[in-house]
Amino acid sequence: MVFARLVQFIEEHYEPISNRILDRIRGDGKLSHLQRISQGDLEEMGQRLVKNLSHWLLEAQRGEVERRYEDIGKQRFREGVPLHELVWGLLLVRRCVVDYVREQGLAQCTVDIYAEEELEHRMDELFDELCFHLVRGYETELHKATHLAAAV
């Protein structure tokens, strides 16, 4: 299956893709709070997603996706990262992966082009779900904090 080989290619090239993600986050003026997260945490988050893309795209348990990204949303709320920065950062990750694949010139025939289109479609679906759970976790912590503040 061509799509599976494309995903494997991405996983094998996770380092340059992760470096690109970090560069984009560090260089984006709209992400001032996200930029304060330690280099190690940002690297780990990007590498975990890119290096294990087949798991997330091909075989992931939906409960695992839900838990992981709701936890990230909660953690980033507690760290004071604005929600819009989280969402934009997640979208940058998706964009970096897709752009990297396009730039490699792997599409040599119609089947390859179809595989790249399938990748983009599946990435869109995955990142829609990741974004939903990230926001959900963030809002959960926001509501907790709001109720605690109101109780005081």
Backbone as a chain_set.jsonl record, in Angstrom:
{"seq": "MVFARLVQFIEEHYEPISNRILDRIRGDGKLSHLQRISQGDLEEMGQRLVKNLSHWLLEAQRGEVERRYEDIGKQRFREGVPLHELVWGLLLVRRCVVDYVREQGLAQCTVDIYAEEELEHRMDELFDELCFHLVRGYETELHKATHLAAAV", "coords": {"N": [[0.847, -1.183, 0.0], [0.667, 2.137, -0.926], [0.107, 4.437, 0.578], [0.701, 3.645, 3.22], [3.473, 3.297, 2.996], [4.22, 5.915, 2.587], [3.574, 7.076, 5.034], [5.373, 5.661, 6.594], [7.738, 6.707, 5.542], [7.586, 9.331, 6.521], [7.777, 8.852, 9.272], [10.375, 7.817, 9.369], [11.789, 10.071, 8.781], [11.496, 11.742, 10.925], [13.134, 13.404, 12.467], [14.183, 15.703, 10.889], [11.692, 16.79, 10.289], [10.606, 17.293, 12.83], [12.48, 19.168, 13.708], [11.902, 21.22, 11.943], [9.325, 21.839, 12.781], [9.847, 22.817, 15.385], [11.424, 25.048, 14.71], [9.528, 26.574, 13.33], [7.643, 27.085, 15.347], [9.235, 28.436, 17.233], [9.901, 30.658, 15.723], [7.568, 32.022, 15.224], [5.763, 34.837, 15.738], [3.242, 34.909, 16.848], [3.124, 33.074, 18.813], [4.033, 33.485, 21.495], [3.683, 32.609, 24.179], [3.661, 29.82, 23.94], [6.224, 29.469, 23.058], [7.664, 29.651, 25.364], [7.594, 27.23, 26.565], [9.581, 24.494, 27.519], [12.388, 23.543, 25.493], [12.856, 20.808, 25.38], [10.327, 19.689, 26.092], [8.732, 20.588, 23.953], [10.068, 19.374, 21.815], [9.73, 16.676, 22.476], [6.95, 16.438, 22.305], [6.437, 17.01, 19.568], [8.034, 15.056, 18.307], [6.946, 12.688, 19.316], [4.46, 12.595, 18.094], [5.064, 12.716, 15.291], [6.997, 10.694, 14.914], [5.574, 8.452, 15.539], [3.496, 8.309, 13.745], [2.137, 6.399, 12.188], [0.884, 4.874, 14.092], [-0.968, 6.714, 15.116], [-2.43, 7.39, 12.809], [-3.108, 4.97, 11.523], [-3.72, 2.919, 13.345], [-4.464, 3.755, 15.851], [-5.932, 3.764, 19.072], [-8.93, 5.243, 19.794], [-9.582, 6.18, 22.32], [-7.094, 6.567, 23.475], [-6.053, 8.716, 21.989], [-7.898, 10.669, 22.751], [-7.478, 10.856, 25.605], [-4.717, 11.55, 25.748], [-4.489, 14.05, 24.378], [-6.366, 15.622, 25.68], [-5.188, 15.705, 28.168], [-2.855, 17.146, 27.503], [-4.026, 19.597, 26.798], [-5.08, 20.362, 29.306], [-2.718, 20.559, 30.821], [-1.366, 22.619, 29.451], [-3.12, 24.736, 29.904], [-2.777, 25.082, 32.666], [-0.184, 25.959, 32.593], [-0.48, 28.421, 31.571], [-0.659, 28.947, 28.852], [-2.188, 30.459, 26.143], [-5.275, 29.449, 24.612], [-5.627, 29.875, 21.853], [-3.018, 29.88, 20.929], [-2.239, 27.248, 21.367], [-3.894, 25.855, 19.576], [-3.068, 26.994, 17.124], [-0.374, 26.207, 17.156], [-0.655, 23.411, 16.976], [-1.801, 23.227, 14.441], [0.342, 24.157, 12.943], [2.096, 22.015, 13.217], [0.82, 19.991, 11.72], [0.889, 21.236, 9.207], [3.656, 21.422, 8.766], [4.407, 18.718, 8.493], [2.952, 17.887, 6.199], [3.923, 19.747, 4.297], [6.634, 19.022, 4.267], [6.547, 16.464, 3.1], [5.503, 17.081, 0.558], [7.585, 18.683, -0.458], [9.589, 16.855, -0.895], [9.234, 15.679, -3.316], [8.079, 13.195, -3.944], [5.925, 12.228, -5.338], [5.512, 10.553, -8.118], [3.843, 9.394, -9.899], [0.38, 8.818, -10.77], [-0.721, 7.234, -8.751], [0.963, 7.783, -6.608], [0.42, 10.491, -6.229], [-2.23, 10.296, -5.467], [-1.818, 8.956, -3.044], [-0.519, 10.951, -1.551], [-2.609, 12.804, -1.424], [-4.425, 11.291, 0.039], [-2.971, 11.089, 2.41], [-3.002, 13.801, 3.246], [-5.763, 14.111, 3.633], [-6.254, 12.213, 5.698], [-4.55, 13.231, 7.651], [-5.792, 15.692, 8.103], [-8.222, 14.796, 9.249], [-7.228, 13.488, 11.561], [-5.917, 15.628, 12.902], [-8.043, 17.35, 13.289], [-9.438, 15.899, 15.192], [-7.474, 15.764, 17.238], [-7.268, 18.48, 17.85], [-9.859, 19.034, 18.787], [-9.903, 17.491, 21.177], [-7.765, 18.618, 22.555], [-8.721, 21.242, 22.987], [-10.967, 20.61, 24.487], [-9.852, 19.481, 26.834], [-8.439, 21.709, 27.748], [-10.563, 23.507, 28.225], [-11.861, 22.122, 30.26], [-10.08, 22.391, 32.426], [-10.147, 25.18, 32.599], [-12.804, 25.64, 33.383], [-12.76, 24.388, 35.888], [-10.94, 26.04, 37.227], [-12.335, 28.446, 37.133], [-14.616, 27.829, 38.67], [-13.388, 27.296, 41.138], [-12.32, 29.806, 41.716], [-14.648, 31.285, 41.935], [-15.726, 30.175, 44.189], [-14.22, 31.101, 46.222]], "CA": [[0.0, 0.0, 0.0], [1.486, 3.325, -1.099], [-0.142, 5.334, 1.703], [1.457, 3.142, 4.371], [4.896, 3.594, 2.765], [4.377, 7.358, 2.772], [3.574, 7.286, 6.487], [6.666, 5.138, 7.063], [8.731, 7.7, 5.141], [7.481, 10.439, 7.476], [8.332, 8.393, 10.549], [11.82, 7.684, 9.223], [12.347, 11.423, 8.68], [10.889, 12.523, 12.006], [14.044, 14.422, 13.002], [14.099, 16.988, 10.176], [10.329, 17.328, 10.413], [10.503, 17.843, 14.19], [13.282, 20.394, 13.736], [11.131, 22.222, 11.215], [8.224, 22.23, 13.667], [10.423, 23.671, 16.429], [11.811, 26.324, 14.097], [8.315, 27.343, 13.025], [7.064, 27.552, 16.612], [10.147, 29.424, 17.812], [9.959, 31.849, 14.892], [6.239, 32.59, 14.986], [5.473, 35.883, 16.714], [1.925, 34.694, 17.452], [3.219, 31.976, 19.781], [4.956, 33.911, 22.544], [3.548, 31.761, 25.371], [4.065, 28.469, 23.569], [7.676, 29.5, 22.935], [8.245, 29.557, 26.709], [7.652, 25.82, 26.966], [10.971, 24.05, 27.35], [12.774, 22.933, 24.22], [12.668, 19.364, 25.525], [8.905, 19.36, 26.043], [8.26, 20.793, 22.582], [10.668, 18.311, 20.99], [9.075, 15.406, 22.809], [5.587, 16.451, 21.792], [6.483, 16.9, 18.114], [8.598, 13.768, 17.912], [6.009, 11.616, 19.641], [3.416, 12.581, 17.079], [5.601, 12.429, 13.959], [7.709, 9.414, 14.921], [4.587, 7.38, 15.693], [2.347, 8.707, 12.941], [1.365, 5.227, 11.758], [0.034, 4.507, 15.225], [-2.069, 7.672, 15.215], [-3.244, 7.387, 11.593], [-3.514, 3.664, 11.034], [-4.151, 1.923, 14.318], [-4.634, 4.344, 17.187], [-7.16, 3.604, 19.832], [-9.486, 6.582, 19.932], [-9.499, 6.571, 23.723], [-5.733, 7.033, 23.723], [-5.991, 10.058, 21.409], [-8.699, 11.533, 23.619], [-6.787, 11.068, 26.881], [-3.424, 12.223, 25.575], [-4.615, 15.451, 23.993], [-7.055, 16.342, 26.752], [-4.157, 15.959, 29.182], [-2.008, 18.241, 27.02], [-4.811, 20.822, 26.944], [-5.121, 20.698, 30.732], [-1.377, 20.976, 31.237], [-1.047, 23.935, 28.871], [-3.918, 25.736, 30.625], [-2.103, 25.324, 33.941], [1.05, 26.684, 32.3], [-0.835, 29.766, 31.131], [-0.583, 29.1, 27.403], [-3.522, 30.757, 25.603], [-5.842, 28.401, 23.77], [-5.391, 30.133, 20.423], [-1.653, 29.476, 20.613], [-2.219, 25.781, 21.288], [-4.524, 25.437, 18.324], [-2.191, 27.392, 16.033], [0.8, 25.337, 17.206], [-1.045, 22.101, 16.456], [-1.967, 23.37, 12.993], [1.687, 24.251, 12.37], [2.646, 20.656, 13.157], [0.223, 19.346, 10.549], [1.39, 21.906, 8.009], [5.066, 21.056, 8.579], [4.475, 17.34, 7.997], [2.46, 17.861, 4.819], [4.869, 20.497, 3.465], [7.854, 18.234, 4.119], [6.29, 15.408, 2.124], [5.386, 17.71, -0.767], [8.89, 19.181, -0.888], [10.485, 15.753, -1.227], [9.001, 15.281, -4.704], [7.867, 11.75, -3.97], [4.825, 11.878, -6.239], [6.038, 10.297, -9.46], [2.777, 8.886, -10.763], [-0.967, 9.088, -10.277], [-0.92, 6.517, -7.487], [1.695, 8.547, -5.589], [-0.347, 11.719, -5.988], [-3.385, 9.87, -4.682], [-1.347, 8.65, -1.683], [-0.31, 12.231, -0.878], [-3.935, 13.353, -1.128], [-4.958, 10.486, 1.14], [-2.252, 11.522, 3.604], [-3.548, 15.091, 3.669], [-7.114, 13.884, 4.155], [-6.16, 11.522, 6.989], [-3.947, 14.178, 8.59], [-6.856, 16.633, 8.465], [-9.124, 14.125, 10.191], [-6.515, 13.279, 12.821], [-5.67, 16.891, 13.584], [-9.343, 17.831, 13.764], [-9.709, 15.185, 16.444], [-6.512, 16.217, 18.237], [-7.642, 19.842, 18.222], [-11.068, 18.935, 19.603], [-9.57, 16.996, 22.518], [-6.918, 19.631, 23.168], [-9.62, 22.311, 23.453], [-11.825, 20.044, 25.535], [-9.057, 19.403, 28.062], [-8.171, 23.09, 28.155], [-11.801, 24.048, 28.792], [-12.118, 21.43, 31.531], [-9.275, 23.078, 33.443], [-10.65, 26.541, 32.704], [-14.025, 25.603, 34.2], [-12.345, 24.085, 37.264], [-10.335, 27.248, 37.792], [-13.409, 29.434, 37.284], [-15.44, 27.438, 39.821], [-12.593, 27.5, 42.351], [-12.223, 31.248, 41.966], [-15.975, 31.763, 42.351], [-15.996, 29.634, 45.52], [-13.378, 31.797, 47.2]], "C": [[0.895, 1.25, 0.0], [1.319, 4.286, 0.079], [0.682, 4.917, 2.92], [2.95, 3.426, 4.21], [5.177, 5.08, 2.958], [4.423, 7.705, 4.263], [4.895, 6.789, 7.077], [7.79, 6.115, 6.715], [8.75, 8.867, 6.126], [8.104, 10.041, 8.81], [9.858, 8.271, 10.491], [12.514, 9.047, 9.186], [11.797, 12.334, 9.782], [11.811, 13.629, 12.515], [14.006, 15.727, 12.213], [12.709, 17.613, 10.247], [10.151, 17.963, 11.785], [11.305, 19.13, 14.322], [12.553, 21.534, 13.027], [9.986, 22.744, 12.083], [8.735, 23.188, 14.74], [10.819, 25.034, 15.878], [10.594, 27.188, 13.819], [7.682, 27.898, 14.294], [7.931, 28.659, 17.2], [10.17, 30.732, 17.016], [8.634, 32.544, 14.658], [5.897, 33.583, 16.094], [4.134, 35.732, 17.402], [1.968, 33.659, 18.578], [4.144, 32.299, 20.952], [4.865, 33.047, 23.805], [4.017, 30.331, 25.089], [5.588, 28.38, 23.461], [8.368, 29.376, 24.292], [8.308, 28.123, 27.227], [9.066, 25.324, 26.661], [11.177, 23.379, 25.996], [12.51, 21.426, 24.27], [11.212, 18.945, 25.439], [8.345, 19.511, 24.631], [8.799, 19.71, 21.651], [9.95, 16.994, 21.219], [7.678, 15.344, 22.219], [5.571, 16.272, 20.268], [6.984, 15.54, 17.658], [7.641, 12.623, 18.193], [4.948, 11.482, 18.557], [3.962, 12.132, 15.725], [6.234, 11.042, 13.903], [6.75, 8.225, 14.995], [3.332, 7.652, 14.873], [1.496, 7.516, 12.498], [0.425, 4.774, 12.874], [-1.193, 5.41, 15.281], [-2.994, 7.598, 14.005], [-3.85, 6.031, 11.274], [-4.133, 2.762, 12.094], [-4.486, 2.468, 15.699], [-5.985, 3.998, 17.794], [-7.7, 4.992, 20.109], [-9.459, 7.062, 21.384], [-8.131, 7.116, 24.08], [-5.55, 8.454, 23.192], [-6.705, 11.045, 22.322], [-7.956, 11.86, 24.903], [-5.528, 11.903, 26.716], [-3.599, 13.713, 25.292], [-5.467, 16.251, 24.967], [-6.076, 16.642, 27.879], [-3.235, 17.103, 28.772], [-2.741, 19.566, 27.163], [-4.872, 21.286, 28.39], [-3.781, 21.241, 31.206], [-1.053, 22.369, 30.709], [-1.895, 25.036, 29.495], [-3.214, 26.106, 31.925], [-0.802, 26.098, 33.756], [0.783, 28.102, 31.794], [-0.699, 30.014, 29.632], [-1.992, 29.38, 26.881], [-3.982, 29.674, 24.621], [-5.547, 28.639, 22.29], [-3.962, 29.755, 20.017], [-1.538, 27.958, 20.508], [-2.761, 25.295, 19.961], [-3.609, 25.78, 17.149], [-0.937, 26.514, 15.996], [0.508, 23.96, 16.641], [-1.213, 22.147, 14.94], [-0.618, 23.507, 12.289], [2.34, 22.874, 12.253], [2.12, 19.949, 11.913], [0.807, 19.927, 9.262], [2.84, 21.511, 7.734], [5.209, 19.641, 8.009], [4.075, 17.292, 6.523], [3.429, 18.583, 3.884], [6.147, 19.708, 3.223], [7.667, 17.161, 3.052], [6.222, 15.996, 0.716], [6.747, 18.131, -1.305], [9.854, 18.076, -1.306], [10.299, 15.258, -2.655], [8.782, 13.791, -4.869], [6.802, 11.318, -4.976], [5.341, 11.774, -7.666], [4.975, 9.804, -10.435], [1.435, 9.174, -10.093], [-1.215, 8.433, -8.923], [-0.219, 7.26, -6.348], [0.955, 9.833, -5.234], [-1.568, 11.397, -5.145], [-2.975, 9.585, -3.233], [-1.099, 9.938, -0.909], [-1.642, 12.893, -0.53], [-4.584, 12.604, 0.03], [-4.282, 10.868, 2.455], [-2.832, 12.836, 4.122], [-4.941, 14.925, 4.268], [-7.067, 13.25, 5.542], [-5.526, 12.413, 8.043], [-4.986, 15.206, 9.034], [-7.795, 16.022, 9.488], [-8.473, 13.951, 11.557], [-6.356, 14.59, 13.575], [-6.965, 17.585, 13.999], [-9.665, 17.196, 15.114], [-8.756, 15.619, 17.558], [-6.888, 17.603, 18.753], [-8.87, 19.832, 19.134], [-10.719, 18.532, 21.032], [-8.643, 17.947, 23.262], [-7.771, 20.747, 23.764], [-10.491, 21.813, 24.599], [-11.085, 19.963, 26.869], [-8.773, 20.783, 28.623], [-9.402, 23.679, 28.842], [-12.161, 23.39, 30.113], [-11.358, 22.111, 32.66], [-9.742, 24.514, 33.651], [-11.896, 26.581, 33.59], [-13.713, 25.279, 35.653], [-11.802, 25.346, 37.933], [-11.393, 28.318, 38.036], [-14.275, 29.112, 38.501], [-14.693, 27.603, 41.132], [-12.508, 28.972, 42.716], [-13.551, 31.803, 42.466], [-16.294, 31.31, 43.781], [-15.226, 30.385, 46.611], [-13.978, 33.076, 47.643]], "O": [[1.779, 1.384, 0.847], [2.296, 4.885, 0.528], [1.292, 5.763, 3.575], [3.622, 3.76, 5.186], [6.246, 5.458, 3.437], [5.227, 8.535, 4.689], [5.463, 7.43, 7.961], [8.698, 6.322, 7.519], [9.819, 9.333, 6.518], [8.865, 10.806, 9.402], [10.546, 8.59, 11.46], [13.693, 9.155, 9.522], [11.653, 13.542, 9.59], [11.334, 14.677, 12.95], [13.812, 16.782, 12.816], [12.576, 18.836, 10.261], [9.602, 19.06, 11.891], [10.862, 20.077, 14.972], [12.593, 22.679, 13.476], [9.716, 23.944, 12.113], [8.139, 24.237, 14.98], [10.574, 26.059, 16.513], [10.622, 28.398, 14.047], [7.236, 29.045, 14.319], [7.42, 29.698, 17.616], [10.431, 31.795, 17.579], [8.584, 33.557, 13.96], [5.761, 33.2, 17.256], [3.9, 36.359, 18.436], [0.952, 33.401, 19.223], [4.953, 31.462, 21.35], [5.889, 32.783, 24.435], [4.691, 29.718, 25.916], [6.173, 27.334, 23.741], [9.547, 29.027, 24.351], [8.993, 27.84, 28.209], [9.662, 25.705, 25.654], [10.279, 22.745, 25.442], [12.0, 20.846, 23.311], [10.891, 17.953, 24.785], [7.579, 18.667, 24.166], [8.073, 19.194, 20.802], [9.607, 16.286, 20.272], [7.268, 14.31, 21.692], [4.79, 15.481, 19.741], [6.429, 14.942, 16.736], [7.535, 11.689, 17.398], [4.589, 10.373, 18.16], [3.379, 11.259, 15.082], [6.025, 10.301, 12.942], [7.085, 7.123, 14.561], [2.231, 7.267, 15.267], [0.27, 7.616, 12.441], [-0.698, 4.344, 12.613], [-2.315, 4.939, 15.467], [-4.21, 7.726, 14.148], [-4.985, 5.953, 10.805], [-4.982, 1.929, 11.776], [-4.763, 1.697, 16.617], [-7.014, 3.95, 17.12], [-6.969, 5.84, 20.621], [-9.321, 8.261, 21.628], [-8.019, 8.029, 24.898], [-4.959, 9.298, 23.866], [-6.184, 12.117, 22.628], [-7.819, 13.033, 25.252], [-5.305, 12.856, 27.463], [-2.927, 14.544, 25.903], [-5.295, 17.466, 25.064], [-6.129, 17.716, 28.478], [-2.875, 17.938, 29.602], [-2.153, 20.555, 27.6], [-4.731, 22.477, 28.667], [-3.717, 22.253, 31.904], [-0.523, 23.205, 31.441], [-1.431, 26.171, 29.606], [-3.069, 27.285, 32.251], [-0.367, 26.812, 34.66], [1.713, 28.887, 31.612], [-0.63, 31.162, 29.194], [-2.906, 28.603, 27.157], [-3.179, 29.074, 23.906], [-5.248, 27.695, 21.559], [-3.73, 29.352, 18.877], [-0.818, 27.446, 19.651], [-2.169, 24.438, 19.305], [-3.398, 24.945, 16.269], [-0.488, 26.121, 14.919], [1.325, 23.4, 15.91], [-0.815, 21.218, 14.238], [-0.451, 23.029, 11.168], [3.059, 22.607, 11.29], [2.893, 19.376, 11.144], [1.172, 19.19, 8.346], [3.209, 21.288, 6.581], [6.045, 19.405, 7.137], [4.788, 16.718, 5.7], [3.725, 18.086, 2.797], [6.686, 19.715, 2.117], [8.534, 16.972, 2.199], [6.824, 15.457, -0.212], [7.026, 17.951, -2.491], [10.835, 18.342, -2.001], [11.124, 14.493, -3.153], [9.254, 13.194, -5.837], [6.787, 10.167, -5.413], [5.576, 12.781, -8.333], [5.186, 9.797, -11.647], [1.38, 9.708, -8.986], [-1.852, 9.024, -8.051], [-0.757, 7.351, -5.244], [0.879, 10.21, -4.064], [-1.903, 12.134, -4.218], [-3.702, 9.934, -2.302], [-1.433, 10.016, 0.274], [-1.782, 13.479, 0.543], [-5.214, 13.211, 0.896], [-4.939, 10.959, 3.491], [-3.119, 12.962, 5.312], [-5.258, 15.53, 5.292], [-7.76, 13.697, 6.456], [-5.917, 12.363, 9.209], [-5.052, 15.551, 10.214], [-8.129, 16.66, 10.487], [-9.087, 14.232, 12.586], [-6.634, 14.65, 14.772], [-6.971, 18.337, 14.973], [-10.105, 17.868, 16.048], [-9.183, 15.821, 18.695], [-6.831, 17.861, 19.955], [-8.909, 20.543, 20.138], [-11.182, 19.156, 21.987], [-8.734, 18.065, 24.484], [-7.565, 21.149, 24.909], [-10.718, 22.534, 25.571], [-11.628, 20.333, 27.909], [-8.857, 21.0, 29.832], [-9.295, 24.278, 29.912], [-12.714, 24.044, 30.997], [-11.919, 22.377, 33.723], [-9.728, 25.008, 34.779], [-12.024, 27.455, 34.448], [-14.335, 25.836, 36.557], [-12.165, 25.669, 39.064], [-11.344, 29.019, 39.047], [-14.629, 30.005, 39.272], [-15.283, 28.005, 42.135], [-12.612, 29.338, 43.887], [-13.576, 32.689, 43.32], [-17.039, 31.979, 44.496], [-15.567, 30.296, 47.79], [-13.392, 33.78, 48.465]]}, "num_chains": 1, "name": "protein.A"}
